[in-house]
Amino acid sequence: MDPGDISVWCDALGQALAGRLPGPAAQQLMAPVPRAGLNPADEDSIRQGAVLLLLYQTADGIALPVERRSEQLLHHGGQISLPGGTREPGDASLVDTALREAQEELGIEPGQVRLLGPMTPLYVPVSQHLVHPFVGCHLADPVYRPNSSEVAEVIEFPLRLLLNPDMRAVEYRQMRGERVRVPFYQVGEHKVWGATAMILSELAVILASF
């Protein structure tokens, strides 16, 4: 993958997103095993949410921001996530949810984001959300103004690490009273796992086809 001019590169990625997506098979490459709660009994309890994968050029290639969530948050406190959250009544669409959340969490102005397209939705059992990922490009260097009540740290995730097999590892954890195999991406001192890793895994499969 040679990004070259990021605007041209984003054109190509947008075309790839408009085609057939690799879908759940790509997400499962980074899924914990076993993964509980995949078939909720009450579909009315599922909440709709969205996240933004915001790509931008750095001196070290193209990257995207992920967040270390505040320990005070009800769900996934202290974990690494993409900017995003629950759809609110004032959101005209799930795209608007992703853009609003990126603005609220990181200070990214929606007008500075060039949307490229959606990826495959992913159900997250812990928070009972169906998460809709959207990919966008920021053609300038983004200036982050993180909301300290939600975001403890903004972490730059270079795509070269996403595509490097050496940055992927596995560990075993005791979760829900059972031993769970947990794949993760190693980004500096941080481990990116769970739903975030699964969403990024689909992006990695798409990028590997370039």
Backbone as a chain_set.jsonl record, in Angstrom:
{"seq": "MDPGDISVWCDALGQALAGRLPGPAAQQLMAPVPRAGLNPADEDSIRQGAVLLLLYQTADGIALPVERRSEQLLHHGGQISLPGGTREPGDASLVDTALREAQEELGIEPGQVRLLGPMTPLYVPVSQHLVHPFVGCHLADPVYRPNSSEVAEVIEFPLRLLLNPDMRAVEYRQMRGERVRVPFYQVGEHKVWGATAMILSELAVILASF", "coords": {"N": [[0.844, -1.192, 0.0], [0.844, 2.02, -1.069], [0.496, 5.16, -0.002], [0.949, 7.721, -1.212], [-0.314, 10.647, -2.654], [-2.632, 11.671, -0.397], [-5.283, 12.32, -0.947], [-5.819, 11.088, -3.397], [-5.346, 8.467, -2.657], [-7.386, 8.153, -0.791], [-9.555, 8.296, -2.519], [-9.306, 5.818, -3.809], [-9.671, 4.071, -1.66], [-12.291, 4.709, -0.974], [-13.618, 3.7, -3.207], [-13.127, 1.001, -2.843], [-14.573, 0.541, -0.49], [-17.117, 0.891, -1.44], [-17.588, -1.385, -2.798], [-17.891, -4.981, -2.509], [-17.789, -5.882, 0.816], [-15.427, -7.43, 3.105], [-16.544, -8.286, 5.512], [-18.102, -10.152, 8.287], [-16.313, -12.356, 8.381], [-13.787, -11.224, 8.202], [-13.808, -9.631, 10.484], [-13.877, -11.584, 12.463], [-11.309, -12.546, 12.593], [-9.961, -11.197, 14.573], [-11.424, -11.661, 16.827], [-12.396, -12.309, 20.228], [-12.333, -15.62, 21.661], [-14.113, -18.04, 23.432], [-16.808, -15.908, 22.262], [-19.173, -14.138, 23.899], [-22.795, -13.806, 23.983], [-23.788, -13.384, 21.355], [-26.193, -13.67, 20.113], [-28.688, -11.932, 20.834], [-31.546, -12.221, 22.954], [-33.673, -10.476, 22.959], [-34.365, -8.428, 20.52], [-35.3, -5.856, 20.546], [-33.931, -4.636, 22.519], [-31.526, -3.903, 21.531], [-29.266, -1.329, 20.889], [-28.511, 1.33, 18.64], [-25.434, 2.369, 17.307], [-22.444, 4.238, 16.367], [-19.148, 4.514, 14.968], [-16.146, 6.311, 14.121], [-13.603, 5.941, 11.78], [-10.924, 7.693, 11.302], [-8.827, 8.731, 8.935], [-5.574, 9.993, 8.272], [-2.735, 11.825, 7.011], [0.602, 11.356, 8.128], [4.042, 12.008, 9.083], [5.007, 9.509, 9.187], [3.518, 7.979, 7.532], [0.096, 6.958, 6.804], [-2.334, 7.303, 9.37], [-4.62, 6.632, 12.114], [-6.793, 7.89, 14.72], [-7.12, 6.41, 17.935], [-8.716, 5.966, 21.119], [-7.936, 6.051, 24.589], [-10.179, 5.158, 26.878], [-11.889, 6.971, 29.463], [-11.594, 5.915, 32.842], [-13.841, 6.245, 34.282], [-16.107, 5.784, 32.814], [-19.173, 4.038, 32.094], [-19.298, 1.74, 30.395], [-16.698, -0.274, 29.101], [-14.586, 1.113, 30.296], [-11.323, 2.532, 30.466], [-10.429, 1.032, 28.339], [-9.222, 0.67, 24.912], [-10.584, 2.458, 22.25], [-12.457, 3.354, 19.278], [-13.408, 6.683, 18.232], [-16.751, 7.375, 19.015], [-20.246, 6.442, 19.584], [-23.559, 6.154, 21.029], [-26.471, 6.385, 18.983], [-28.356, 9.348, 18.955], [-31.539, 11.024, 19.508], [-31.516, 13.432, 18.024], [-29.822, 12.96, 15.907], [-29.568, 12.819, 12.48], [-28.819, 10.651, 10.985], [-26.876, 7.59, 11.125], [-24.326, 8.184, 10.265], [-24.198, 10.862, 11.022], [-24.204, 10.462, 13.754], [-21.639, 9.278, 14.146], [-19.968, 11.407, 13.324], [-20.771, 13.458, 15.083], [-20.036, 12.353, 17.564], [-17.256, 12.148, 17.232], [-16.629, 14.821, 17.165], [-17.505, 15.641, 19.729], [-15.887, 14.057, 21.394], [-13.219, 14.302, 20.486], [-12.936, 16.805, 19.363], [-13.046, 17.149, 16.622], [-14.017, 18.803, 13.746], [-16.988, 18.311, 11.936], [-17.167, 19.227, 9.272], [-14.593, 19.037, 8.373], [-14.115, 16.497, 7.694], [-13.88, 14.084, 5.243], [-16.086, 11.866, 4.156], [-15.821, 8.432, 3.377], [-17.119, 5.982, 3.287], [-19.147, 3.209, 4.596], [-18.362, 0.453, 6.839], [-18.744, -3.008, 7.84], [-21.441, -3.531, 10.073], [-21.232, -4.269, 13.619], [-22.157, -6.302, 16.293], [-22.077, -5.594, 19.74], [-21.945, -7.272, 22.59], [-21.635, -6.578, 25.379], [-22.406, -3.894, 25.775], [-24.739, -3.949, 24.405], [-24.989, -2.863, 21.83], [-25.41, -2.263, 18.345], [-22.915, -1.619, 16.344], [-21.992, 0.714, 13.938], [-19.503, 1.137, 11.699], [-17.806, 3.89, 10.192], [-15.762, 5.185, 7.617], [-13.477, 7.802, 7.168], [-11.61, 10.563, 5.725], [-9.162, 12.892, 6.758], [-7.888, 15.635, 5.447], [-5.99, 17.416, 6.28], [-3.628, 18.011, 8.99], [-5.054, 16.749, 11.835], [-6.233, 18.534, 14.689], [-6.448, 17.751, 17.935], [-8.833, 18.049, 20.52], [-9.374, 16.705, 23.17], [-12.137, 15.469, 25.072], [-12.047, 15.454, 28.387], [-13.673, 14.124, 30.192], [-14.459, 11.85, 28.935], [-12.343, 10.858, 27.433], [-9.235, 9.635, 28.122], [-6.782, 9.574, 26.874], [-5.394, 10.267, 23.671], [-4.427, 8.266, 21.019], [-2.172, 7.707, 18.437], [-2.536, 5.599, 15.744], [-0.667, 4.031, 13.543], [-1.216, 2.953, 10.192], [0.59, 1.189, 9.109], [1.302, -0.428, 11.211], [-1.069, -1.735, 11.663], [-1.148, -3.396, 9.472], [0.977, -5.021, 9.863], [1.941, -8.196, 10.612], [3.442, -8.844, 12.867], [2.617, -7.148, 14.823], [0.388, -8.192, 15.872], [-0.97, -10.191, 18.406], [-1.683, -12.769, 20.864], [-3.422, -13.426, 23.885], [-4.443, -15.085, 26.915], [-7.329, -14.795, 28.917], [-9.228, -14.703, 31.969], [-12.563, -14.54, 31.728], [-15.923, -13.88, 32.372], [-16.009, -16.139, 33.91], [-14.681, -18.081, 32.447], [-11.987, -19.385, 30.396], [-10.638, -17.316, 28.002], [-9.612, -16.8, 24.703], [-7.83, -14.125, 23.538], [-7.228, -12.095, 20.932], [-5.068, -9.355, 19.973], [-3.994, -6.059, 18.924], [-0.807, -4.679, 19.225], [0.032, -1.543, 20.193], [2.412, 0.508, 20.811], [2.51, 0.822, 24.247], [-0.005, -0.085, 24.515], [-2.825, -2.31, 24.293], [-4.945, -3.232, 21.79], [-8.042, -4.478, 21.561], [-10.931, -6.704, 21.399], [-14.084, -5.343, 20.309], [-13.101, -3.084, 18.977], [-10.666, -3.982, 17.855], [-11.731, -5.919, 16.157], [-13.212, -4.405, 14.314], [-11.124, -2.911, 13.192], [-9.75, -4.999, 12.059], [-11.286, -5.728, 9.845], [-10.871, -3.424, 8.296], [-8.122, -3.731, 7.851], [-8.063, -6.013, 6.203], [-9.365, -5.011, 3.95], [-7.542, -2.993, 3.177], [-5.322, -4.55, 2.619], [-5.925, -5.533, 0.162], [-5.32, -3.631, -1.682]], "CA": [[0.0, 0.0, 0.0], [1.603, 3.262, -1.153], [-0.516, 6.192, 0.08], [1.175, 8.814, -2.154], [-1.209, 11.761, -2.374], [-3.691, 11.063, 0.418], [-6.604, 12.498, -1.559], [-5.946, 10.028, -4.402], [-5.435, 7.217, -1.889], [-8.737, 8.096, -0.231], [-10.45, 7.95, -3.635], [-9.22, 4.368, -4.022], [-10.29, 3.396, -0.519], [-13.733, 4.904, -1.115], [-14.099, 2.746, -4.212], [-13.104, -0.329, -2.224], [-15.666, 0.468, 0.474], [-18.375, 0.833, -2.191], [-17.725, -2.733, -3.335], [-18.264, -6.028, -1.557], [-16.938, -5.84, 2.0], [-15.069, -8.765, 3.609], [-17.59, -8.597, 6.471], [-17.837, -10.843, 9.55], [-15.148, -13.241, 8.317], [-12.621, -10.401, 8.51], [-13.908, -9.233, 11.892], [-13.623, -12.735, 13.335], [-9.866, -12.781, 12.702], [-9.486, -10.602, 15.822], [-12.483, -11.818, 17.822], [-12.16, -13.213, 21.357], [-12.948, -16.945, 21.526], [-15.449, -17.797, 22.876], [-17.351, -14.552, 22.361], [-20.513, -14.366, 24.455], [-23.911, -12.905, 23.722], [-23.867, -13.007, 19.946], [-27.576, -13.757, 19.653], [-29.527, -11.386, 21.897], [-32.896, -12.77, 22.964], [-34.637, -9.399, 22.726], [-33.774, -7.496, 19.56], [-35.717, -4.495, 20.863], [-32.981, -4.07, 23.481], [-30.305, -3.499, 20.832], [-29.13, 0.1, 20.624], [-27.721, 1.64, 17.451], [-24.31, 3.261, 17.547], [-21.543, 4.426, 15.229], [-17.782, 4.951, 15.237], [-15.457, 6.918, 12.977], [-12.199, 5.635, 11.517], [-10.494, 8.937, 10.675], [-7.489, 8.524, 8.376], [-4.873, 11.231, 7.932], [-1.326, 11.655, 6.663], [1.633, 11.767, 9.075], [5.391, 11.818, 8.551], [5.273, 8.073, 9.223], [2.477, 7.318, 6.756], [-1.282, 7.24, 7.195], [-2.679, 6.827, 10.709], [-5.955, 6.979, 12.607], [-6.777, 8.015, 16.174], [-7.929, 5.633, 18.857], [-8.779, 6.627, 22.415], [-8.014, 5.308, 25.856], [-11.386, 5.696, 27.491], [-11.833, 7.306, 30.881], [-11.937, 4.822, 33.758], [-15.125, 6.556, 34.923], [-17.219, 5.465, 31.932], [-19.919, 2.848, 32.496], [-18.92, 0.602, 29.562], [-15.366, -0.33, 28.47], [-13.68, 2.088, 30.905], [-9.9, 2.229, 30.393], [-10.079, 0.289, 27.132], [-8.929, 1.439, 23.706], [-11.754, 2.449, 21.381], [-12.579, 4.362, 18.239], [-14.392, 7.7, 18.609], [-18.107, 6.982, 18.626], [-21.189, 6.257, 20.669], [-24.944, 5.801, 20.761], [-27.277, 7.323, 18.201], [-29.267, 10.165, 19.747], [-32.715, 11.427, 18.722], [-31.235, 14.535, 17.121], [-28.952, 12.538, 14.807], [-30.348, 12.517, 11.276], [-28.392, 9.347, 10.47], [-25.755, 7.03, 11.88], [-23.151, 8.98, 9.898], [-24.215, 12.025, 11.896], [-23.783, 9.995, 15.079], [-20.188, 9.124, 14.148], [-19.345, 12.73, 13.238], [-21.046, 14.183, 16.33], [-19.229, 11.786, 18.635], [-15.857, 12.532, 17.002], [-16.516, 16.222, 17.567], [-17.64, 15.74, 21.175], [-14.806, 13.365, 22.091], [-11.883, 14.702, 20.043], [-12.917, 18.165, 18.84], [-12.943, 17.138, 15.158], [-15.154, 19.453, 13.101], [-17.544, 17.446, 10.888], [-16.89, 19.748, 7.942], [-13.217, 18.726, 7.994], [-14.03, 15.057, 7.433], [-14.401, 13.592, 3.97], [-16.566, 10.503, 4.378], [-15.512, 7.512, 2.284], [-18.102, 4.906, 3.223], [-19.33, 2.371, 5.783], [-17.916, -0.94, 6.889], [-19.766, -3.937, 8.307], [-21.855, -3.353, 11.468], [-20.774, -5.291, 14.561], [-22.894, -6.303, 17.555], [-21.226, -5.618, 20.93], [-22.851, -7.785, 23.624], [-21.513, -5.953, 26.698], [-23.212, -2.665, 25.813], [-25.943, -4.199, 23.594], [-24.989, -1.934, 20.699], [-25.015, -2.614, 16.992], [-21.997, -0.52, 16.02], [-21.824, 0.937, 12.51], [-18.253, 1.872, 11.471], [-17.692, 4.73, 9.004], [-14.385, 5.575, 7.328], [-13.337, 9.14, 6.61], [-10.258, 11.118, 5.599], [-8.908, 14.27, 7.179], [-6.816, 15.962, 4.502], [-4.982, 18.206, 6.983], [-3.273, 17.422, 10.278], [-6.11, 17.041, 12.807], [-5.87, 19.081, 15.993], [-7.362, 17.117, 18.872], [-9.211, 18.7, 21.777], [-10.109, 15.603, 23.791], [-13.042, 15.693, 26.19], [-11.397, 14.713, 29.472], [-14.63, 13.285, 30.911], [-14.64, 10.606, 28.191], [-11.105, 10.415, 26.787], [-8.048, 9.797, 28.95], [-5.59, 9.713, 26.028], [-5.542, 10.035, 22.23], [-3.291, 7.453, 20.566], [-2.046, 7.619, 16.982], [-2.373, 4.203, 15.321], [-0.226, 3.999, 12.147], [-1.749, 1.816, 9.439], [1.647, 0.202, 8.87], [1.23, -1.394, 12.311], [-2.272, -2.53, 11.442], [-0.878, -4.373, 8.421], [2.175, -5.779, 10.219], [1.541, -9.363, 11.421], [4.185, -8.884, 14.127], [1.93, -6.314, 15.799], [-0.756, -8.94, 16.361], [-0.604, -11.207, 19.389], [-2.806, -13.421, 21.539], [-3.242, -13.79, 25.284], [-5.618, -15.751, 27.49], [-7.858, -14.101, 30.086], [-10.424, -15.244, 32.606], [-13.685, -13.633, 31.493], [-17.22, -14.535, 32.543], [-15.782, -17.438, 34.534], [-14.071, -19.055, 31.541], [-10.724, -18.986, 29.771], [-10.965, -16.746, 26.702], [-8.487, -16.449, 23.832], [-8.04, -12.718, 23.18], [-6.256, -11.481, 20.019], [-4.967, -7.904, 20.123], [-2.939, -5.301, 18.257], [0.076, -3.984, 20.157], [0.359, -0.191, 19.736], [3.185, 1.022, 21.929], [2.216, 0.099, 25.487], [-1.437, -0.341, 24.548], [-3.383, -3.477, 23.628], [-6.222, -2.915, 21.154], [-8.699, -5.781, 21.457], [-12.386, -6.646, 21.435], [-14.815, -4.818, 19.153], [-12.238, -2.163, 18.226], [-9.759, -4.796, 17.041], [-12.509, -6.594, 15.118], [-13.5, -3.414, 13.274], [-9.861, -2.617, 12.515], [-9.374, -6.175, 11.285], [-11.923, -5.624, 8.537], [-10.146, -2.398, 7.55], [-6.84, -4.308, 7.432], [-8.305, -6.91, 5.064], [-9.656, -4.146, 2.807], [-6.31, -2.326, 2.775], [-4.39, -5.54, 2.076], [-6.304, -5.822, -1.229], [-4.863, -2.534, -2.553]], "C": [[0.88, 1.242, 0.0], [0.611, 4.423, -1.141], [-0.341, 7.301, -0.949], [0.389, 10.038, -1.737], [-2.424, 11.199, -1.627], [-5.064, 11.233, -0.21], [-6.858, 11.434, -2.624], [-6.114, 8.674, -3.706], [-6.825, 7.059, -1.295], [-9.776, 7.791, -1.306], [-10.49, 6.435, -3.822], [-9.877, 3.607, -2.877], [-11.807, 3.545, -0.579], [-14.329, 3.946, -2.127], [-14.143, 1.335, -3.639], [-14.266, -0.497, -1.243], [-17.027, 0.372, -0.218], [-18.616, -0.551, -2.789], [-18.147, -3.718, -2.26], [-17.277, -6.034, -0.398], [-16.596, -7.251, 2.472], [-15.951, -9.228, 4.759], [-17.166, -9.371, 7.709], [-16.616, -11.752, 9.517], [-13.869, -12.479, 8.651], [-12.638, -9.95, 9.967], [-13.489, -10.374, 12.82], [-12.132, -13.047, 13.48], [-9.297, -12.227, 14.009], [-10.533, -10.694, 16.931], [-12.019, -12.677, 18.992], [-12.908, -14.529, 21.147], [-12.933, -17.633, 22.898], [-15.873, -16.347, 23.099], [-18.82, -14.671, 22.733], [-21.534, -13.402, 23.893], [-24.099, -12.507, 22.285], [-25.296, -13.017, 19.418], [-28.505, -13.249, 20.761], [-30.961, -11.897, 21.795], [-33.932, -11.714, 22.591], [-34.018, -8.361, 21.801], [-34.175, -6.058, 19.835], [-34.751, -3.822, 21.832], [-31.705, -3.572, 22.812], [-30.34, -2.004, 20.542], [-28.224, 0.31, 19.414], [-26.615, 2.63, 17.809], [-23.428, 3.355, 16.318], [-20.176, 4.873, 15.728], [-17.17, 5.491, 13.953], [-14.012, 6.451, 12.934], [-11.669, 6.786, 10.675], [-9.039, 8.816, 10.23], [-6.86, 9.855, 8.005], [-3.389, 10.927, 7.724], [-0.429, 12.137, 7.794], [2.991, 11.588, 8.409], [5.733, 10.335, 8.448], [4.223, 7.292, 8.433], [1.095, 7.67, 7.27], [-1.581, 6.577, 8.543], [-4.147, 7.129, 10.99], [-5.883, 7.101, 14.123], [-7.641, 6.953, 16.849], [-7.804, 6.3, 20.224], [-8.606, 5.621, 23.545], [-9.146, 5.945, 26.646], [-11.184, 5.976, 28.982], [-12.256, 6.111, 31.719], [-13.323, 5.025, 34.37], [-16.327, 6.158, 34.065], [-17.854, 4.134, 32.314], [-19.477, 1.607, 31.733], [-17.503, 0.782, 29.019], [-14.413, 0.726, 29.033], [-12.236, 1.63, 30.855], [-9.479, 1.486, 29.141], [-9.795, 1.231, 25.971], [-10.118, 1.321, 22.76], [-11.568, 3.445, 20.249], [-13.548, 5.439, 18.717], [-15.782, 7.307, 18.119], [-18.995, 6.816, 19.835], [-22.585, 5.95, 20.163], [-25.634, 6.859, 19.901], [-28.26, 8.04, 19.119], [-30.426, 10.64, 18.878], [-32.447, 12.55, 17.725], [-30.346, 14.185, 15.948], [-29.794, 12.155, 13.601], [-30.023, 11.136, 10.721], [-27.276, 8.837, 11.364], [-24.436, 7.696, 11.495], [-23.064, 10.205, 10.791], [-23.816, 11.658, 13.317], [-22.265, 9.906, 15.155], [-19.481, 10.485, 14.143], [-19.558, 13.528, 14.526], [-20.154, 13.674, 17.457], [-17.744, 12.138, 18.468], [-15.625, 13.99, 17.399], [-16.565, 16.345, 19.089], [-16.436, 15.158, 21.912], [-13.422, 13.928, 21.758], [-11.796, 16.133, 19.524], [-12.77, 18.247, 17.334], [-14.19, 17.765, 14.553], [-15.689, 18.571, 11.975], [-17.217, 17.917, 9.474], [-15.473, 19.471, 7.457], [-13.033, 17.257, 7.616], [-14.644, 14.743, 6.075], [-14.802, 12.142, 4.155], [-16.329, 9.637, 3.153], [-16.525, 6.38, 2.173], [-18.165, 4.111, 4.506], [-18.567, 1.057, 5.677], [-19.039, -1.771, 7.528], [-20.143, -3.664, 9.762], [-21.442, -4.55, 12.33], [-21.586, -5.185, 15.849], [-21.924, -6.461, 18.718], [-22.089, -6.037, 22.119], [-22.814, -7.003, 24.936], [-22.406, -4.724, 26.816], [-24.497, -2.773, 25.01], [-26.102, -3.169, 22.477], [-24.719, -2.677, 19.395], [-24.213, -1.429, 16.476], [-21.78, -0.462, 14.511], [-20.542, 1.751, 12.297], [-18.319, 2.659, 10.159], [-16.242, 5.185, 8.867], [-14.385, 6.963, 6.707], [-11.882, 9.54, 6.521], [-10.246, 12.547, 6.115], [-7.689, 14.71, 6.376], [-5.761, 16.886, 5.085], [-4.606, 17.479, 8.273], [-4.373, 17.744, 11.285], [-5.539, 17.591, 14.108], [-6.892, 18.556, 16.995], [-7.578, 17.985, 20.104], [-10.046, 17.687, 22.555], [-10.956, 16.06, 24.981], [-12.558, 14.833, 27.357], [-12.364, 13.847, 30.261], [-14.843, 11.945, 30.22], [-13.316, 10.003, 27.717], [-9.919, 10.696, 27.699], [-6.801, 10.075, 28.116], [-5.969, 9.474, 24.574], [-4.269, 9.354, 21.736], [-3.299, 7.398, 19.048], [-1.703, 6.184, 16.594], [-1.958, 4.206, 13.851], [-0.768, 2.76, 11.422], [-0.675, 0.777, 9.145], [1.678, -0.838, 10.0], [0.03, -2.31, 12.153], [-2.017, -3.657, 10.45], [0.345, -5.241, 8.709], [1.788, -6.965, 11.099], [2.253, -9.422, 12.772], [3.531, -8.042, 15.213], [0.671, -6.985, 16.349], [-0.286, -10.037, 17.306], [-1.871, -11.756, 20.028], [-2.429, -13.634, 22.998], [-4.525, -14.457, 25.772], [-6.019, -15.033, 28.772], [-9.018, -14.901, 30.671], [-11.527, -14.204, 32.482], [-14.976, -14.427, 31.62], [-17.052, -15.949, 33.105], [-15.193, -18.486, 33.623], [-12.8, -18.487, 30.925], [-11.014, -18.559, 28.334], [-9.669, -16.391, 25.965], [-8.741, -15.049, 23.273], [-6.933, -12.247, 22.228], [-6.216, -9.96, 20.244], [-3.876, -7.354, 19.212], [-2.12, -4.6, 19.327], [0.463, -2.633, 19.549], [1.079, 0.501, 20.881], [2.915, 0.176, 23.158], [0.773, -0.377, 25.552], [-1.803, -1.615, 23.783], [-4.769, -3.108, 23.108], [-6.921, -4.24, 20.878], [-10.218, -5.587, 21.417], [-12.977, -6.07, 20.158], [-13.938, -3.893, 18.317], [-11.293, -2.941, 17.324], [-10.506, -5.487, 15.911], [-12.854, -5.64, 13.975], [-12.234, -3.096, 12.489], [-9.405, -3.791, 11.659], [-10.025, -6.152, 9.909], [-11.23, -4.572, 7.684], [-8.823, -2.963, 7.035], [-7.008, -5.219, 6.213], [-8.602, -6.092, 3.806], [-8.382, -3.518, 2.285], [-5.332, -3.3, 2.137], [-4.704, -5.873, 0.618], [-5.851, -4.733, -2.181], [-3.661, -2.98, -3.375]], "O": [[1.591, 1.492, 0.973], [-0.056, 4.665, -2.147], [-1.323, 7.787, -1.509], [0.428, 10.427, -0.569], [-3.153, 10.359, -2.155], [-5.93, 10.377, -0.027], [-7.976, 10.933, -2.747], [-6.925, 7.846, -4.122], [-7.382, 5.961, -1.293], [-10.764, 7.106, -1.04], [-11.559, 5.844, -3.974], [-10.562, 2.609, -3.103], [-12.532, 2.601, -0.266], [-15.43, 3.434, -1.925], [-15.069, 0.57, -3.909], [-14.872, -1.566, -1.179], [-17.979, -0.165, 0.35], [-19.723, -0.852, -3.236], [-18.695, -3.331, -1.227], [-16.071, -6.174, -0.603], [-17.383, -8.176, 2.267], [-16.101, -10.432, 4.971], [-16.018, -9.274, 8.142], [-15.944, -11.905, 10.537], [-12.973, -13.016, 9.303], [-11.59, -9.895, 10.611], [-12.829, -10.151, 13.835], [-11.742, -13.751, 14.412], [-8.28, -12.714, 14.502], [-10.523, -9.893, 17.866], [-11.323, -13.671, 18.785], [-13.976, -14.557, 20.536], [-11.861, -17.8, 23.481], [-15.374, -15.66, 23.991], [-19.617, -15.232, 21.981], [-21.195, -12.329, 23.395], [-24.533, -11.388, 22.013], [-25.571, -12.425, 18.374], [-29.045, -14.041, 21.535], [-31.522, -11.997, 20.704], [-34.952, -12.029, 21.977], [-33.239, -7.515, 22.24], [-33.482, -5.132, 19.415], [-34.743, -2.598, 21.961], [-30.893, -2.897, 23.445], [-31.323, -1.484, 20.016], [-27.282, -0.451, 19.196], [-26.845, 3.604, 18.525], [-23.637, 2.638, 15.34], [-20.057, 5.522, 16.767], [-17.615, 5.174, 12.85], [-13.285, 6.551, 13.923], [-11.931, 6.852, 9.474], [-8.129, 8.8, 11.06], [-7.534, 10.743, 7.482], [-2.868, 9.916, 8.196], [-0.665, 13.204, 8.362], [3.075, 11.073, 7.294], [6.64, 9.951, 7.71], [4.054, 6.089, 8.636], [0.943, 8.582, 8.083], [-1.147, 5.458, 8.819], [-4.822, 7.795, 10.204], [-5.018, 6.492, 14.754], [-8.742, 6.642, 16.395], [-6.897, 7.1, 20.455], [-9.074, 4.485, 23.461], [-9.079, 7.112, 27.032], [-10.41, 5.3, 29.659], [-13.172, 5.378, 31.346], [-13.909, 4.089, 34.911], [-17.459, 6.192, 34.549], [-17.18, 3.221, 32.791], [-19.298, 0.543, 32.326], [-17.149, 1.857, 28.536], [-13.521, 1.187, 28.321], [-11.94, 0.476, 31.163], [-8.283, 1.323, 28.9], [-10.085, 2.426, 26.034], [-10.603, 0.221, 22.498], [-10.65, 4.266, 20.26], [-14.428, 5.149, 19.527], [-15.963, 6.951, 16.955], [-18.565, 7.021, 20.97], [-22.771, 5.539, 19.017], [-25.415, 8.059, 20.066], [-28.914, 7.416, 19.955], [-30.315, 10.661, 17.652], [-33.094, 12.608, 16.679], [-30.13, 15.022, 15.071], [-30.641, 11.266, 13.689], [-30.859, 10.519, 10.061], [-26.791, 9.547, 12.244], [-23.521, 7.766, 12.316], [-21.984, 10.553, 11.267], [-23.167, 12.444, 14.007], [-21.661, 10.395, 16.11], [-18.51, 10.688, 14.873], [-18.641, 14.194, 15.006], [-19.584, 14.462, 18.213], [-17.055, 12.396, 19.455], [-14.56, 14.346, 17.903], [-15.762, 17.069, 19.678], [-16.011, 15.697, 22.934], [-12.557, 14.022, 22.63], [-10.698, 16.628, 19.271], [-12.408, 19.299, 16.808], [-15.303, 17.309, 14.818], [-14.91, 18.123, 11.133], [-17.013, 17.098, 8.578], [-15.174, 19.645, 6.276], [-11.934, 16.829, 7.263], [-15.791, 15.098, 5.802], [-13.939, 11.275, 4.298], [-16.601, 10.053, 2.027], [-16.766, 5.871, 1.078], [-17.345, 4.302, 5.404], [-18.185, 0.614, 4.594], [-20.149, -1.277, 7.727], [-19.256, -3.573, 10.611], [-21.319, -5.676, 11.848], [-21.693, -4.105, 16.431], [-21.06, -7.338, 18.703], [-22.887, -5.238, 22.608], [-23.86, -6.787, 25.547], [-23.08, -4.531, 27.828], [-25.265, -1.814, 24.932], [-27.198, -2.673, 22.217], [-23.905, -3.599, 19.348], [-24.767, -0.363, 16.205], [-21.428, -1.462, 13.886], [-20.49, 2.924, 12.668], [-18.82, 2.164, 9.149], [-15.582, 5.523, 9.849], [-15.194, 7.261, 5.828], [-11.021, 8.935, 7.16], [-11.198, 13.305, 5.928], [-6.584, 14.216, 6.599], [-4.734, 17.121, 4.449], [-5.197, 16.451, 8.606], [-4.605, 18.92, 11.567], [-4.482, 17.156, 14.565], [-8.074, 18.887, 16.906], [-6.644, 18.571, 20.652], [-11.272, 17.789, 22.599], [-10.549, 16.908, 25.774], [-12.656, 13.607, 27.304], [-11.93, 12.917, 30.941], [-15.348, 11.005, 30.833], [-13.185, 8.783, 27.613], [-9.628, 11.85, 28.014], [-5.871, 10.731, 28.585], [-6.767, 8.586, 24.272], [-3.163, 9.82, 22.009], [-4.321, 7.077, 18.441], [-0.708, 5.626, 17.056], [-2.816, 4.368, 12.983], [-0.776, 1.66, 11.976], [-0.992, -0.396, 8.95], [2.038, -1.993, 9.772], [0.092, -3.499, 12.463], [-2.593, -4.739, 10.566], [0.71, -6.095, 7.9], [1.347, -6.763, 12.23], [1.72, -9.993, 13.723], [3.848, -8.196, 16.393], [-0.027, -6.416, 17.189], [0.692, -10.729, 17.024], [-2.977, -11.279, 19.773], [-1.29, -13.972, 23.319], [-5.562, -14.393, 25.112], [-5.175, -14.702, 29.605], [-9.692, -15.662, 29.976], [-11.438, -13.12, 33.058], [-15.11, -15.51, 31.051], [-17.848, -16.841, 32.814], [-15.193, -19.667, 33.968], [-12.569, -17.278, 30.931], [-11.561, -19.329, 27.545], [-8.763, -15.773, 26.523], [-9.753, -14.817, 22.612], [-5.808, -12.02, 22.671], [-7.21, -9.36, 20.654], [-2.968, -8.069, 18.788], [-2.68, -3.992, 20.239], [1.136, -2.579, 18.52], [0.448, 1.017, 21.804], [3.07, -1.044, 23.123], [0.368, -1.003, 26.532], [-1.186, -1.954, 22.772], [-5.652, -2.724, 23.874], [-6.454, -5.034, 20.061], [-10.717, -4.461, 21.405], [-12.448, -6.276, 19.066], [-14.015, -3.908, 17.088], [-11.133, -2.599, 16.152], [-9.966, -5.628, 14.814], [-12.796, -6.021, 12.805], [-12.266, -3.02, 11.261], [-8.743, -3.594, 10.641], [-9.393, -6.513, 8.916], [-11.017, -4.783, 6.49], [-8.445, -2.698, 5.894], [-6.185, -5.194, 5.298], [-8.143, -6.44, 2.717], [-8.152, -3.506, 1.075], [-4.595, -2.933, 1.222], [-3.862, -6.427, -0.088], [-5.987, -4.897, -3.393], [-3.131, -2.201, -4.167]]}, "num_chains": 1, "name": "protein.A"}
